[in-house]
Amino acid sequence: MMMSNIETLAAGAAKAAPVVASTPRLITWALIAIALIVLLIAWAKVHPFIALLVSSLTLAIGVGVPATKSMESFTSGFGSTMGGVGALVALGAIVGNLLLESGGANTLVDRLLQVSNKKLLPLLVALIAAIIGIPMFFEIGVVLLVPLALLIARRSKLPVMLIGLPMLFGLGEMHALVPPHPGPLAVVDALHADLGLTMMFGLPIALLLILVMGPVVSPILARFAPVYAPEDDSDEQNPDRPKPKGFMVIVTILLPVILMLLNTVCEIALPNRHTPLLSIIGFLGTPLVALLVTVIAAFFTLGLPGGMSWKRIMDVVGGSFAPIAGVLLIVGAGGGFKQTLVDIGAGGVVAKLAGALSLSAFLMGWIVAALIRMATGSATVAALTAVGLVSQLAVGLDPVHLSLLVLAIGLGSGFLSHVNDAGFWLVKEYFGLTVGQTFKTWSLGSCIASVLGLAMVACCWVIF
């Protein structure tokens, strides 16, 4: 099962964490902490890292955690987030920087602009992101594709979120609905659902949702964030300078996708076979290894063909880290705040409140997953917690409806990305948005996508 270190730890914590305060007190302090983050960043202009740190401390002490232990959850969440995401973001940043500095990104964007007009660009970007998002974690896909999205927006003179949102929806819906992503795969296993049926329904629903959210909804949401990519002199390249071939640029971008997807196919098709070849495929398909292989390959497919000396390539590698240092600290702090919520038992409280409602397995699964997602910020924790609550309601469902229940839970786990979600901060920092603009675009969009997807699954539930 493919699950990042951070989400594995968070899932375990969510199951074991005791509630250290009464339910009203816990909910009150959780809301205070979230409001404090928004106020500190949006009104007081405090750096997000400090705001998340202060809010985590406030939340822990507010619910009764001893002062001497009040930062343990934050430290644990910060470390696990950095361990699970940090190296992946760094390697993805290297590939993105090599794409830009070698001229490979310009080559690819030139091709896109040649075959498409401005109106079709959101659709093309959404489809490209969907393909790359089949086996890839959301955060890795964001880091890998953001340089391309910003360059497309700059060259086409379009707002960054008109290109960025379709990319995010392309990655996000695949992450929520299509195995081998950890959430849906874990739910399939827990409910003993049919993996083939789940993929058969999940993939077309995800693609239909991407087609609606990308070219239809994204232009509306992008109006709330009229932010344009800054001009960059590097766009004006010497026409005599060598450039990587378009085919090699595409191969480089798709290499980690191919490696991870091949590993996933082998795991599903040959789960009990252990041969040297499968061991090598499994090793190369590990996200960290797949991105490392891609970085090394990029030296020879992007750097050298782009007229860069070996020293220049290494300079580009070294220069890739400084711009992402702030992003990594903020993402790590988001993980720390999330872990504080998990450890005080926020997820368990929300699950109990949702359990008091008398609803079908279908609606219960979505509601619980959505509430846990809002409380903890983790899609995987939300999905696994929802499974624990609705598993008894799933008894007796036929294979088709069991697979649709998996999708409903997956859609709920993607509801409302906000300040306790590392992805929220990635989007804010990479696209240069304010907290308010991020809420009005990505957060609102994640809610719309979740509800629209639920409606699609509900139609299938009735028809089949």
FENJO-V730800 format. One line per field, one symbol per residue. psi: psi as a letter, one per 40 degrees, with the letter a starting at -180 (. if undefined). A space follows every 50 residues. Layout:
# FENJO-V730800
psi: ???
This chain:
# FENJO-V730800
psi: hhhidddddddddddehiheiidddddddddddddddddddddefihddd ddddddddddddeehideededdddddddddddddddddddddddddddd deedddddddddddeiiddeddddddddddddedeiidddddddeddddd dddddefiideddddddddddddddddhifidcdddddddefihdddddd dddddddddddddceddddddddegghihiihdedgihdehiiiiddddd dddedddddddddddddddgdehhidddddddddehddddddddddddde ddcddeehidddddddddeedddedddddddddddddddddddefddddd ddddeeigiiddddddddddddddddehdddddddddddedddeheiidd ddddddddddddeehghaeehdddddddddefiidddddecddddddddd ddddddddddddd.
